[in-house]
Amino acid sequence: MEQFIIKGGTPLKGEVTIGGAKNAALGILAAAIMTDDTVHIDNLPDVRDINVMLEAISEIGAEVNRIDRHTVEITASGIRDVSVDDDFIRRIRASYYFIGALLGKYKDAKVPLPGGCNIGSRPIDQHLKGFKALGADVKIARGAVVARAERLTAAHIYFDVVSVGATINVMMAATLAEGRTILENAAKEPHIVDVANFLNSMGASIKGAGTDTIRIDGVKKLHGTEYSIIPDQIEAGTFMCMAAATRGNLLIKNVIPKHLESITAKLIEMGNEVEEYDEAVRVIGAKVQRHTDIKTLPYPGFPTDMQPQMAVTLSLAEGTSMVTESIFENRFKYVDELARMGGNIKVEGNVAVIDGIESFSGATVSAPDLRAGAALVIAGLAAQGFTTVDEIGYIQRGYECFEEKIKGCGGTIEKVDSDKAAAKFKLKVG
Ligand code: EPZ
């Protein structure tokens, strides 16, 4: 079983380049099958969830030509099956985007329901509400969503919950519905805008993405396009917290600073320096950092996907901080792991009360999910001594070359697959 072995105590320095946004790419890859023309996509993150999505696209009959790690061409004219294989759904949740894409293009889709997830139940009722409003007959049969429609007609849809997935999924289906669909209470994340821009580059007519009201004028067909994915704001934020937690000085390149505003604001509140450039930010971690409070909210609020990483950073600040997780019901599973490293966090419902500590002490911990795993790596980099992080498969779902990028900033980390290799690394770095 692969693990990360980390020797903490070295402030991260130098620079790191951020890759394409995983959560934009997952929606864009699904949307790519909505035309029979060839679609060329670059700045794709080479992470497991993306690679599984590409396998699923190829499995239903589309031609997938991986030009290089970060570039792919998809030609979906050969799709022969609107039913997505269960195996892919089990491995990634975002395969639910196939419902919107296949329903939009073929008026027919059969996609197994995504399983639960470590961070909460994650229902898809708002997705199904949107498809029904567009005129689809939607059933749950033998664990799969079966959605069919003679034709899709525009609707005025109000989402009861601000949902990234439902906004993207219903927006996709509505691009090929007849008439003007209005989505109210839509999510506003940068990756929603990226998927909308991608669809518009294919000939869709979408206005208002990035606001809470999106207007989609249905078109008959979509055509091929060339597109580059936006930088990943969560990967960028993860390295920002890494720099602050290790008291480093790190230039984080290939970012859109505007997408990082809530993270920047909080790190500055804590006493860190954050310098913004056109396509980069520099974080200089203050020796002594102050506590602050965080409440996760839909964009432009503080992102839930940055909650564990910020909690680790706050653990190393003076005073008591409160972190309120208002999006998912089970996103504090890393707290028990941090306690093994000396963390002092008490969870009451959806609030974590964090008492600052001098430093973490290295220990063996286990990643409970993707972002919590990244947070434990940050804790290890800031800790005294060695930390072993197990279950790093979660981390590899969303972070490309995570350990190489950290090494590139002076961090002491190694991916190992045996106790012998771990011992050898510890001997080597001493
Ligand atoms: C996306 O998940 C992201 N995943 C998540 O990132 C991210 O945490 C989340 O958005 C919030 O930003 C991808 O984009 C692949 P939601 P999604 O629908 O779309 C409730 C990561 O670490 N809800 O915005 O599934 C839901 O339970 C992952 O990269 C309903 O009630 O999230 C949650 O409480 C983790 N009914 C809230 O809305 C629905 O039909 C927000 O969920 C849909 C959602």
Residues whose N, C-alpha, C, O or C-beta is under 5 A from the ligand:
A	BS01	EPZ	N23 L26 A94 R122 P123 I124 D125 Q126 H127 V161 V162 S163 V164 G165 A166 T304 D305 I327 F328 L370 R371
